């Protein structure tokens, strides 16, 4: 270690990920080799009193090594004692003019080295000490602890010719101090010690700003001049450019000159708990010693709830007292708890009830062709009736009308993509299979919704499933779907009773196959189940009893049906249909298919699931749609309509 330096260690080490996410690479600070920068506490730049000494930088293969020397200021002596005693071991740097690629720091300029309690770079620590104490020959013990507030003075045991160039004695000492200086010329030349009388006088006389500034060495004054000049220059730049960016570029990255730009983004200040520890140092004089200030703040002050950069809670006196009083031998024993485990490796979908989807898709009729033509002959008119014949009269021809409609297919799809890197990195479960299951599940729901009530999108929406291709049952032509309006009663129970009556009366017009199913919402099913007789007993204790009363095979609740209204603003209460009368047509190759593709340019997998089909009722009067009358039509309709 060079003479005149108190300690040495790594200011920062290469290729270690720091707490701020940056990684300093080899020779990032090679231009700082041999530079001498200020040594401060906790990156404090606000006052000359924050300068504890200086640090010599040495660029090495594995990082930047530094040699630190403390000055003879009050803060310098305090920090010197903390390092000598082993209370502070971590180092940190403040750098600017950074050039980065992602989180890698490739170049920068170190402006100061700081002592701190917890550094961001795990390798930045003090390694060697080189303190030599000036001890009286009559003193038996090598170390002493003084709680009275007097300073323990440590000095470099060096001759006067080892004193650094530019270092000068303080020019505003009192006469008594000068007298003491004449008695010990070596101590005066080093400027590193004060007699007890000097220390006492310094405590009794309050120094002015000028006195403090004059007591600085030339090197320390140069630091102050530099900081003031930078502040003035920064203020000028702020008037023309708020961002204060340099124009230097390297590998596409812009380096920023923000040494005095109020801790902006592009800088390194590897230190934890700045504000809390700064408060501790600032209050040391008020409490008498740094130890007293620390004990106060760690119990109820700035350090009471401090967290260091590693995320570990700082031990407090309260925690220690709790451990002692409860008899627990380990503080923060929750650190030893096992990691939380996922109940299932595969994330669970938050979804609507899908039971009705299987009922719909399994109930519809399927044809191997997508273009479906339906033709009908209406023979219900009187002209189609058979006629009686009277001898001698002309026999009349019967006639009836023919009707037809054609339903063509439409493509319905879902598309998803994933980066290959993400697929490889997700190892707990098969993410591709998980995504494909979601795509199939949501495609099935959309198909079932389109069959029953339509997709609900606006007619001009490019994503709309067109009702001419997949015809919704509830809004199909009157020839296929019987529409009944249910009178809204004064209570929900009365409206539910009217719904049952309307469904029963509509059955006379129903021409569908077999026994149909009622599709309704959970709210209306609840209202139907809560219908009571005159003495308060429920009329239907089970859904099966209710289904029998409404002449349907079973009742299925459909969540997506909630809130559906027709063009007349009437709320849909239910649909009665046998889904075997609804045909879903798909040509060969039009069934549900899953496609995978890989995009080399973007390193992405693309997944597509689609089907091309048509859908429509194929029998006239094969469905019944029950609508609740709008408020304005309550008196115009009756339960029988």
C-alpha positions as CSV (number, residue, x, y, z in Angstrom):
1,X,0.0,0.0,0.0
2,X,1.4,3.5,-0.8
3,X,2.6,5.5,2.1
4,X,0.2,8.0,3.6
5,X,-2.9,5.9,2.9
6,X,-5.1,4.5,5.6
7,X,-6.9,1.6,3.8
8,X,-7.3,-0.1,0.5
9,X,-9.9,-2.2,-1.2
10,X,-12.1,-2.6,-4.3
11,X,-14.2,0.4,-5.1
12,X,-16.0,-1.8,-7.6
13,X,-15.5,-5.3,-9.1
14,X,-16.2,-6.3,-12.6
15,X,-18.8,-8.8,-13.9
16,X,-20.9,-8.8,-10.7
17,X,-24.6,-7.8,-11.0
18,X,-25.2,-4.9,-8.7
19,X,-28.3,-4.1,-6.7
20,X,-29.4,-1.5,-9.3
21,X,-29.4,-4.2,-12.1
22,X,-26.2,-2.9,-13.7
23,X,-23.1,-5.0,-14.4
24,X,-19.7,-3.3,-14.7
25,X,-17.5,-4.8,-17.4
26,X,-13.8,-5.0,-17.6
27,X,-11.9,-1.6,-18.2
28,X,-15.1,0.3,-17.9
29,X,-13.2,2.9,-15.8
30,X,-9.8,2.4,-17.2
31,X,-9.5,6.1,-17.9
32,X,-9.7,6.7,-14.2
33,X,-6.5,4.8,-13.5
34,X,-4.2,6.9,-11.3
35,X,-6.8,9.5,-10.7
36,X,-7.4,11.0,-7.2
37,X,-11.0,11.6,-6.3
38,X,-12.8,12.8,-3.2
39,X,-13.6,10.3,-0.4
40,X,-17.1,11.0,1.0
41,X,-19.7,9.5,3.2
42,X,-22.8,8.0,1.6
43,X,-22.5,10.0,-1.7
44,X,-23.1,13.3,0.1
45,X,-22.1,16.2,-2.2
46,X,-23.9,19.1,-0.5
47,X,-21.2,20.5,1.7
48,X,-17.4,20.6,2.0
49,X,-17.8,19.0,5.4
50,X,-19.0,15.8,3.6
51,X,-15.5,15.3,2.2
52,X,-13.7,12.7,4.4
53,X,-10.4,12.6,2.4
54,X,-9.3,11.4,-1.0
55,X,-9.0,8.1,-2.8
56,X,-6.4,7.0,-5.4
57,X,-7.8,4.8,-8.1
58,X,-6.1,1.9,-9.7
59,X,-7.6,0.0,-12.7
60,X,-7.1,-3.8,-12.4
61,X,-8.1,-6.8,-14.4
62,X,-11.0,-7.6,-12.0
63,X,-12.1,-4.1,-11.1
64,X,-11.1,-0.7,-9.7
65,X,-8.9,-0.8,-6.7
66,X,-8.6,2.2,-4.4
67,X,-6.4,3.5,-1.7
68,X,-8.1,5.8,0.8
69,X,-6.7,8.6,3.0
70,X,-8.7,10.4,5.6
71,X,-8.3,14.1,6.3
72,X,-8.1,15.7,9.7
73,X,-11.7,17.1,9.7
74,X,-14.1,16.1,12.4
75,X,-16.0,13.9,9.9
76,X,-12.8,12.5,8.6
77,X,-11.6,11.5,12.1
78,X,-15.0,9.9,12.8
79,X,-15.0,7.9,9.6
80,X,-11.4,6.9,10.2
81,X,-12.3,5.4,13.6
82,X,-15.2,3.6,12.1
83,X,-13.0,1.9,9.5
84,X,-10.2,1.2,12.0
85,X,-12.7,-0.4,14.4
86,X,-14.2,-2.5,11.6
87,X,-17.7,-0.9,11.8
88,X,-17.7,0.1,8.2
89,X,-16.3,-2.1,5.5
90,X,-18.3,-1.4,2.3
91,X,-17.2,0.9,-0.5
92,X,-19.2,2.5,-3.3
93,X,-18.6,4.7,-6.3
94,X,-20.4,7.6,-8.0
95,X,-19.8,7.8,-11.7
96,X,-21.2,9.5,-14.7
97,X,-20.7,9.8,-18.5
98,X,-21.8,6.2,-18.7
99,X,-22.0,4.2,-21.9
100,X,-24.3,1.2,-21.5
101,X,-25.6,-1.7,-23.5
102,X,-28.6,-2.9,-21.7
103,X,-27.5,-3.4,-18.1
104,X,-23.8,-3.6,-18.9
105,X,-21.7,-0.5,-18.1
106,X,-18.9,-0.2,-20.7
107,X,-17.4,3.2,-19.9
108,X,-17.7,5.9,-17.3
109,X,-15.9,8.4,-15.1
110,X,-15.6,7.8,-11.4
111,X,-16.2,11.2,-9.5
112,X,-16.0,10.0,-5.9
113,X,-15.6,7.0,-3.7
114,X,-17.9,6.6,-0.7
115,X,-17.9,4.8,2.5
116,X,-21.2,3.1,3.2
117,X,-22.9,0.5,5.3
118,X,-24.2,-1.5,2.4
119,X,-22.9,-1.2,-1.1
120,X,-24.6,-2.3,-4.3
121,X,-21.6,-4.1,-5.7
122,X,-21.0,-7.3,-3.7
123,X,-17.2,-7.1,-4.2
124,X,-16.7,-3.5,-3.2
125,X,-15.2,-3.8,0.2
126,X,-12.2,-2.6,2.3
127,X,-9.5,-5.3,2.3
128,X,-6.4,-3.8,4.1
129,X,-5.8,-1.2,6.8
130,X,-2.7,0.8,7.4
131,X,-3.2,2.8,10.6
132,X,-0.3,3.7,12.8
133,X,-1.2,5.3,16.1
134,X,0.8,8.0,17.8
135,X,0.8,6.6,21.4
136,X,2.5,8.0,24.4
137,X,5.3,5.8,25.8
138,X,3.6,5.7,29.2
139,X,0.3,4.3,27.7
140,X,-0.2,0.6,28.5
141,X,-3.2,0.0,26.2
142,X,-3.2,0.3,22.4
143,X,-6.9,1.3,22.0
144,X,-9.3,3.5,23.9
145,X,-13.0,4.3,23.8
146,X,-14.0,7.8,24.7
147,X,-17.6,8.7,25.2
148,X,-17.1,12.3,26.4
149,X,-17.2,13.6,22.8
150,X,-13.4,14.1,22.5
151,X,-12.0,12.7,19.3
152,X,-9.5,9.9,19.2
153,X,-6.8,11.1,16.7
154,X,-5.2,8.6,14.4
155,X,-2.3,9.8,12.3
156,X,0.0,8.5,9.6
157,X,3.4,7.7,11.2
158,X,5.4,9.5,8.5
159,X,8.2,12.1,8.4
160,X,7.6,15.6,7.2
161,X,9.0,14.9,3.8
162,X,6.2,12.3,3.2
163,X,3.6,15.1,3.3
164,X,1.7,15.5,0.0
165,X,2.4,18.4,-2.2
166,X,-0.2,21.1,-2.0
167,X,-1.2,20.2,1.5
168,X,-1.0,23.2,3.9
169,X,-1.6,24.0,7.5
170,X,-4.8,25.7,8.7
171,X,-4.3,29.4,8.6
172,X,-6.9,30.5,11.2
173,X,-5.7,28.8,14.3
174,X,-5.8,30.7,17.6
175,X,-2.6,31.8,19.4
176,X,-2.9,28.9,21.8
177,X,-3.0,26.5,19.0
178,X,0.0,28.1,17.3
179,X,1.9,27.7,20.6
180,X,1.1,24.0,20.7
181,X,2.2,23.8,17.1
182,X,5.6,25.2,17.9
183,X,6.1,22.6,20.6
184,X,5.6,19.7,18.2
185,X,6.8,20.6,14.7
186,X,6.3,17.2,13.2
187,X,2.6,17.2,14.1
188,X,2.2,20.7,12.6
189,X,3.7,19.6,9.3
190,X,1.4,16.6,9.0
191,X,-1.6,18.6,10.0
192,X,-3.1,15.4,11.3
193,X,-3.3,15.8,15.1
194,X,-4.6,18.3,17.6
195,X,-3.7,18.6,21.2
196,X,-6.3,18.2,23.8
197,X,-6.2,22.0,24.4
198,X,-6.8,22.6,20.7
199,X,-9.7,20.2,20.6
200,X,-11.3,21.8,23.6
201,X,-10.9,25.3,22.2
202,X,-12.3,24.2,18.8
203,X,-15.4,22.8,20.7
204,X,-15.8,26.1,22.7
205,X,-15.5,28.5,19.7
206,X,-18.2,28.2,17.0
207,X,-16.6,28.3,13.6
208,X,-17.9,30.5,10.8
209,X,-18.3,29.3,7.2
210,X,-15.1,31.1,6.3
211,X,-13.3,29.4,9.2
212,X,-14.4,26.0,8.0
213,X,-13.5,26.7,4.4
214,X,-10.0,28.1,5.4
215,X,-9.3,24.9,7.3
216,X,-9.6,22.8,4.2
217,X,-6.5,21.6,2.4
218,X,-5.8,22.9,-1.1
219,X,-7.0,19.6,-2.6
220,X,-10.3,19.8,-0.7
221,X,-10.8,23.4,-1.8
222,X,-10.2,22.3,-5.4
223,X,-13.0,19.8,-5.0
224,X,-15.3,22.5,-3.8
225,X,-14.4,24.8,-6.7
226,X,-15.1,21.9,-9.1
227,X,-18.5,21.2,-7.6
228,X,-19.5,24.9,-7.7
229,X,-18.3,25.2,-11.3
230,X,-20.3,22.1,-12.3
231,X,-23.4,23.4,-10.6
232,X,-23.1,26.8,-12.5
233,X,-22.6,25.0,-15.8
234,X,-25.5,22.7,-15.2
235,X,-27.8,25.7,-14.4
236,X,-26.8,27.3,-17.7
237,X,-27.4,24.1,-19.7
238,X,-30.8,23.7,-18.0
239,X,-32.0,27.0,-19.6
240,X,-31.4,25.6,-23.1
241,X,-31.8,21.9,-22.7
242,X,-33.8,20.4,-19.8
243,X,-32.5,16.9,-20.5
244,X,-28.8,17.9,-20.3
245,X,-27.6,15.1,-22.6
246,X,-24.1,14.8,-24.1
247,X,-23.6,14.1,-27.8
248,X,-21.1,11.4,-27.3
249,X,-22.2,8.0,-28.8
250,X,-20.7,4.6,-28.6
251,X,-22.3,1.5,-30.1
252,X,-25.6,3.4,-30.4
253,X,-25.8,4.3,-26.7
254,X,-25.8,8.0,-25.7
255,X,-23.7,8.9,-22.7
256,X,-25.1,11.4,-20.2
257,X,-23.3,14.1,-18.3
258,X,-25.3,14.2,-15.1
259,X,-22.7,14.4,-12.3
260,X,-24.7,17.2,-10.6
261,X,-28.1,16.4,-12.2
262,X,-29.8,15.5,-9.1
263,X,-29.3,11.7,-9.3
264,X,-30.9,11.1,-12.8
265,X,-31.1,7.8,-14.5
266,X,-27.7,7.3,-16.1
267,X,-25.3,7.3,-13.1
268,X,-23.8,4.9,-10.6
269,X,-24.2,5.6,-6.9
270,X,-23.8,2.1,-5.4
271,X,-24.9,2.7,-1.8
272,X,-28.0,1.8,0.3
273,X,-30.0,3.7,2.9
274,X,-28.5,7.1,1.8
275,X,-31.1,9.3,3.6
276,X,-31.3,7.3,6.8
277,X,-27.6,7.0,7.3
278,X,-27.0,10.6,6.3
279,X,-29.3,11.6,9.1
280,X,-27.3,9.4,11.5
281,X,-24.1,11.1,10.5
282,X,-25.6,14.6,10.6
283,X,-27.0,14.0,14.1
284,X,-23.7,12.6,15.6
285,X,-22.7,16.0,16.9
286,X,-26.1,16.6,18.5
287,X,-26.1,13.3,20.3
288,X,-22.4,13.6,21.3
289,X,-21.1,10.5,19.5
290,X,-21.9,8.6,16.3
291,X,-22.8,5.6,18.5
292,X,-25.4,7.5,20.4
293,X,-26.9,8.9,17.2
294,X,-27.0,5.4,15.7
295,X,-28.7,3.9,18.8
296,X,-31.4,6.6,18.8
297,X,-32.2,6.3,15.1
298,X,-32.2,2.5,15.0
299,X,-34.7,2.4,17.8
300,X,-37.2,5.1,16.8
301,X,-35.6,7.3,14.2
302,X,-34.5,7.2,10.6
303,X,-33.2,3.6,10.8
304,X,-36.2,2.1,12.6
305,X,-37.6,0.6,9.4
306,X,-34.7,0.9,7.0
307,X,-34.2,-1.8,4.4
308,X,-30.8,-2.4,2.8
309,X,-30.2,-3.0,-0.9
310,X,-30.4,-6.8,-0.5
311,X,-33.9,-6.5,0.8
312,X,-32.9,-7.7,4.3
313,X,-34.4,-5.8,7.3
314,X,-31.8,-3.9,9.3
315,X,-31.6,-5.4,12.9
316,X,-33.1,-3.0,15.4
317,X,-32.9,-2.8,19.2
318,X,-36.6,-3.5,19.3
319,X,-36.2,-6.8,17.3
320,X,-33.3,-7.8,19.6
321,X,-35.3,-7.0,22.7
322,X,-38.2,-9.0,21.4
323,X,-36.0,-12.0,20.7
324,X,-34.6,-11.8,24.2
325,X,-37.9,-11.4,25.9
326,X,-39.5,-14.3,24.0
327,X,-36.5,-16.6,24.3
328,X,-36.3,-17.2,20.6
329,X,-32.7,-17.8,19.5
330,X,-33.1,-16.6,15.9
331,X,-34.2,-13.2,14.8
332,X,-36.3,-13.0,11.6
333,X,-36.8,-16.8,11.6
334,X,-39.3,-16.4,8.8
335,X,-36.2,-16.2,6.5
336,X,-35.9,-19.9,7.1
337,X,-39.4,-20.8,6.1
338,X,-39.7,-22.9,2.9
339,X,-40.6,-21.1,-0.4
340,X,-44.3,-20.9,-1.2
341,X,-45.4,-23.6,-3.6
342,X,-47.9,-23.2,-6.4
343,X,-51.0,-25.3,-5.8
344,X,-50.9,-26.1,-9.5
345,X,-48.1,-25.6,-12.0
346,X,-50.6,-24.6,-14.6
347,X,-52.4,-21.2,-14.1
348,X,-56.1,-21.7,-13.6
349,X,-58.4,-19.8,-16.0
350,X,-60.9,-17.3,-14.6
351,X,-63.8,-18.1,-16.9
352,X,-67.6,-18.2,-17.2
353,X,-69.5,-21.4,-16.6
354,X,-68.9,-23.5,-19.7
355,X,-71.3,-26.4,-19.0
356,X,-73.9,-25.0,-21.4
357,X,-71.4,-24.9,-24.2
358,X,-71.0,-28.7,-24.3
359,X,-74.8,-29.0,-24.2
360,X,-75.2,-26.8,-27.3
361,X,-72.3,-28.2,-29.3
362,X,-73.3,-31.8,-28.6
363,X,-77.0,-31.1,-29.3
364,X,-76.8,-29.5,-32.7
365,X,-77.2,-31.5,-35.9
366,X,-74.1,-31.6,-38.2
367,X,-74.0,-31.9,-41.9
368,X,-70.9,-32.6,-44.1
369,X,-71.7,-29.6,-46.4
370,X,-71.5,-25.9,-45.4
371,X,-73.9,-24.4,-48.0
372,X,-77.4,-25.3,-46.8
373,X,-80.6,-24.7,-48.7
374,X,-83.9,-25.0,-46.9
375,X,-87.1,-25.3,-48.9
376,X,-90.7,-25.3,-47.6
377,X,-94.2,-25.6,-48.9
378,X,-96.9,-23.9,-46.9
379,X,-99.9,-26.1,-47.0
380,X,-101.7,-24.5,-44.0
381,X,-103.7,-22.1,-46.1
382,X,-107.3,-22.8,-47.1
383,X,-106.3,-23.1,-50.8
384,X,-104.3,-26.2,-50.0
385,X,-107.2,-28.0,-48.3
386,X,-109.0,-30.9,-50.0
387,X,-112.4,-30.0,-51.4
388,X,-115.7,-31.8,-51.7
389,X,-117.0,-32.5,-55.2
390,X,-120.6,-32.1,-56.5
391,X,-121.5,-33.8,-59.7
392,X,-121.5,-31.5,-62.6
393,X,-119.3,-28.8,-61.0
394,X,-115.8,-27.9,-62.0
395,X,-113.0,-29.4,-60.0
396,X,-110.6,-26.6,-58.7
397,X,-106.9,-26.9,-58.6
398,X,-105.2,-26.4,-55.2
399,X,-102.2,-24.1,-54.8
400,X,-99.7,-23.4,-52.1
401,X,-96.5,-21.3,-51.9
402,X,-92.9,-22.5,-51.9
403,X,-90.2,-20.9,-49.8
404,X,-86.5,-21.4,-49.6
405,X,-83.4,-19.9,-48.0
406,X,-79.7,-20.5,-48.4
407,X,-77.2,-20.2,-45.6
408,X,-73.5,-19.9,-46.5
409,X,-70.4,-20.5,-44.3
410,X,-68.1,-18.1,-42.5
411,X,-64.6,-18.6,-41.0
412,X,-64.4,-18.2,-37.2
413,X,-60.9,-18.2,-35.6
414,X,-58.6,-17.4,-32.7
415,X,-54.9,-16.5,-33.1
416,X,-52.1,-16.5,-30.6
417,X,-48.3,-16.1,-30.7
418,X,-45.4,-16.7,-28.3
419,X,-41.7,-16.0,-28.4
420,X,-39.6,-19.1,-28.6
421,X,-37.4,-17.8,-25.8
422,X,-40.4,-17.7,-23.4
423,X,-41.5,-21.2,-24.4
424,X,-38.0,-22.6,-23.6
425,X,-37.7,-20.7,-20.3
426,X,-41.1,-21.8,-19.0
427,X,-40.2,-25.3,-17.6
428,X,-42.9,-25.9,-14.9
429,X,-45.6,-26.9,-17.4
430,X,-46.3,-27.2,-21.1
431,X,-47.2,-23.6,-21.9
432,X,-48.0,-24.4,-25.6
433,X,-50.6,-27.0,-24.6
434,X,-52.0,-24.6,-22.1
435,X,-52.4,-21.9,-24.7
436,X,-54.0,-24.2,-27.1
437,X,-56.5,-25.4,-24.6
438,X,-57.6,-21.8,-23.9
439,X,-57.9,-21.2,-27.7
440,X,-60.2,-24.2,-28.2
441,X,-62.2,-23.5,-25.1
442,X,-62.9,-19.9,-26.2
443,X,-63.6,-20.9,-29.8
444,X,-66.2,-23.4,-28.6
445,X,-67.9,-20.8,-26.4
446,X,-68.0,-18.3,-29.3
447,X,-69.6,-20.9,-31.6
448,X,-72.3,-21.8,-29.0
449,X,-73.0,-18.1,-28.3
450,X,-73.4,-17.5,-32.0
451,X,-75.8,-20.4,-32.4
452,X,-78.1,-19.2,-29.6
453,X,-78.0,-15.4,-29.4
454,X,-75.3,-14.2,-31.8
455,X,-71.9,-12.7,-31.0
456,X,-73.3,-9.4,-29.8
457,X,-70.8,-7.3,-31.8
458,X,-71.9,-4.2,-33.8
459,X,-73.0,-4.9,-37.4
460,X,-70.1,-2.8,-38.7
461,X,-67.5,-4.6,-36.7
462,X,-65.0,-6.4,-38.9
463,X,-64.8,-9.2,-36.3
464,X,-68.6,-9.9,-36.3
465,X,-69.9,-13.3,-37.0
466,X,-72.5,-12.5,-39.6
467,X,-76.1,-13.6,-38.8
468,X,-76.7,-14.6,-42.5
469,X,-74.0,-17.2,-42.1
470,X,-74.5,-18.4,-38.5
471,X,-78.1,-17.6,-37.8
472,X,-78.9,-16.9,-34.1
473,X,-82.0,-18.8,-32.9
474,X,-83.4,-16.0,-30.8
475,X,-83.5,-13.5,-33.7
476,X,-84.3,-15.9,-36.6
477,X,-87.3,-15.2,-38.9
478,X,-90.8,-15.7,-37.4
479,X,-91.2,-18.7,-39.6
480,X,-88.5,-20.5,-37.6
481,X,-88.6,-18.8,-34.1
482,X,-91.9,-18.1,-32.3
483,X,-91.5,-14.8,-30.4
484,X,-93.6,-14.4,-27.2
485,X,-93.8,-11.3,-25.1
486,X,-94.1,-11.9,-21.3
487,X,-96.0,-9.2,-19.3
488,X,-93.9,-7.7,-16.6
489,X,-95.7,-8.1,-13.3
490,X,-95.6,-5.8,-10.3
491,X,-93.1,-8.2,-8.6
492,X,-90.4,-10.5,-9.9
493,X,-92.4,-13.5,-8.8
494,X,-95.4,-12.4,-10.8
495,X,-93.3,-11.9,-13.9
496,X,-91.8,-15.4,-13.4
497,X,-95.4,-16.9,-13.2
498,X,-96.2,-15.0,-16.5
499,X,-93.2,-16.5,-18.1
500,X,-94.4,-20.1,-17.4
501,X,-97.9,-19.2,-18.7
502,X,-96.4,-17.7,-21.9
503,X,-94.2,-20.8,-22.5
504,X,-97.1,-23.2,-22.1
505,X,-99.4,-21.2,-24.4
506,X,-96.7,-21.0,-27.1
507,X,-96.4,-24.8,-27.2
508,X,-99.5,-25.0,-29.4
509,X,-97.5,-23.3,-32.2
510,X,-94.3,-25.3,-31.6
511,X,-93.5,-27.7,-34.5
512,X,-90.0,-28.7,-33.5
513,X,-88.7,-32.2,-32.9
514,X,-89.4,-34.0,-29.6
515,X,-89.2,-32.5,-26.2
516,X,-87.2,-29.2,-26.3
517,X,-84.8,-27.7,-23.7
518,X,-85.2,-24.3,-21.9
519,X,-82.1,-22.1,-22.1
520,X,-82.3,-19.2,-19.6
521,X,-80.2,-17.2,-17.2
522,X,-79.4,-18.1,-13.6
523,X,-81.4,-15.0,-12.4
524,X,-84.6,-16.1,-14.1
525,X,-84.2,-19.7,-13.1
526,X,-83.9,-18.5,-9.5
527,X,-87.0,-16.4,-9.9
528,X,-88.9,-19.4,-11.3
529,X,-87.7,-21.7,-8.4
530,X,-88.8,-19.1,-5.8
531,X,-92.4,-19.0,-6.9
532,X,-94.6,-19.7,-3.8
533,X,-98.2,-20.8,-3.3
534,X,-100.8,-18.9,-1.3
535,X,-99.4,-20.1,2.1
536,X,-95.7,-19.4,1.3
537,X,-94.6,-22.8,0.2
538,X,-92.3,-23.2,-2.9
539,X,-94.2,-24.7,-5.8
540,X,-91.2,-26.3,-7.4
541,X,-88.7,-28.0,-5.0
542,X,-86.4,-29.2,-7.9
543,X,-85.5,-28.1,-11.4
544,X,-87.0,-31.3,-12.7
545,X,-90.4,-30.3,-11.3
546,X,-90.1,-26.9,-12.9
547,X,-89.1,-28.4,-16.2
548,X,-92.1,-30.8,-16.2
549,X,-94.4,-27.8,-15.4
550,X,-93.0,-25.9,-18.4
551,X,-93.2,-28.9,-20.7
552,X,-89.4,-29.0,-21.4
553,X,-86.9,-31.8,-21.1
554,X,-84.4,-29.9,-18.9
555,X,-83.3,-26.4,-18.0
556,X,-79.8,-25.1,-18.9
557,X,-78.4,-21.7,-17.6
558,X,-76.4,-19.6,-20.1
559,X,-74.3,-16.8,-18.6
560,X,-73.8,-15.0,-21.9
561,X,-77.5,-14.6,-22.2
562,X,-77.7,-12.2,-19.3
563,X,-78.5,-8.6,-20.4
564,X,-79.4,-9.6,-24.0
565,X,-82.1,-7.4,-25.5
566,X,-83.8,-7.4,-28.9
567,X,-84.3,-4.4,-31.2
568,X,-87.4,-3.4,-29.2
569,X,-85.4,-3.2,-26.0
570,X,-87.1,-6.3,-24.6
571,X,-85.0,-8.5,-22.3
572,X,-84.5,-12.1,-23.3
573,X,-85.9,-14.4,-20.6
574,X,-85.3,-17.8,-22.3
575,X,-85.2,-19.9,-25.4
576,X,-87.0,-23.2,-25.9
577,X,-85.5,-25.3,-28.6
578,X,-84.5,-28.8,-29.5
579,X,-81.0,-28.3,-30.9
580,X,-81.3,-31.2,-33.2
581,X,-83.4,-28.9,-35.4
582,X,-80.3,-26.5,-35.7
583,X,-77.9,-27.6,-38.4
584,X,-74.2,-26.8,-38.4
585,X,-72.7,-27.4,-41.8
586,X,-69.0,-27.7,-42.6
587,X,-67.3,-28.9,-45.8
588,X,-64.4,-31.2,-45.8
589,X,-61.5,-29.4,-44.1
590,X,-63.9,-26.9,-42.5
591,X,-64.0,-28.6,-39.2
592,X,-62.1,-27.2,-36.2
593,X,-58.3,-27.3,-37.0
594,X,-55.2,-26.1,-35.2
595,X,-52.3,-24.7,-37.1
596,X,-48.7,-23.9,-36.0
597,X,-46.2,-21.7,-37.7
598,X,-42.7,-20.4,-36.9
599,X,-41.6,-16.9,-37.8
600,X,-37.8,-17.0,-38.2
601,X,-37.4,-13.3,-38.5
602,X,-39.0,-12.6,-35.1
603,X,-38.2,-16.0,-33.5
604,X,-41.9,-16.5,-32.7
605,X,-44.4,-19.4,-32.8
606,X,-47.8,-18.5,-34.2
607,X,-50.9,-20.6,-33.4
608,X,-54.2,-20.5,-35.2
609,X,-57.4,-22.4,-34.5
610,X,-60.3,-21.9,-36.9
611,X,-63.4,-23.5,-38.4
612,X,-65.5,-22.6,-41.4
613,X,-69.1,-23.4,-41.0
614,X,-72.7,-22.3,-41.3
615,X,-75.6,-22.6,-38.9
616,X,-79.4,-22.3,-39.1
617,X,-82.7,-23.8,-37.9
618,X,-84.0,-26.2,-40.5
619,X,-87.5,-26.6,-39.3
620,X,-90.3,-23.9,-39.2
621,X,-91.6,-23.0,-35.8
622,X,-88.9,-25.1,-34.1
623,X,-87.9,-22.6,-31.4
624,X,-89.7,-20.2,-28.9
625,X,-88.1,-17.0,-27.7
626,X,-89.5,-15.5,-24.5
627,X,-89.0,-11.7,-24.1
628,X,-89.9,-9.5,-21.1
629,X,-92.1,-6.6,-22.2
630,X,-90.3,-3.2,-22.1
631,X,-91.5,-0.8,-19.4
632,X,-93.5,1.3,-21.9
633,X,-95.3,-1.9,-23.2
634,X,-96.3,-3.4,-19.8
635,X,-99.9,-2.5,-20.2
636,X,-100.1,-3.4,-23.9
637,X,-99.3,-7.0,-23.5
638,X,-100.9,-9.8,-21.6
639,X,-99.5,-13.1,-20.2
640,X,-101.2,-14.9,-23.1
641,X,-99.5,-13.0,-25.9
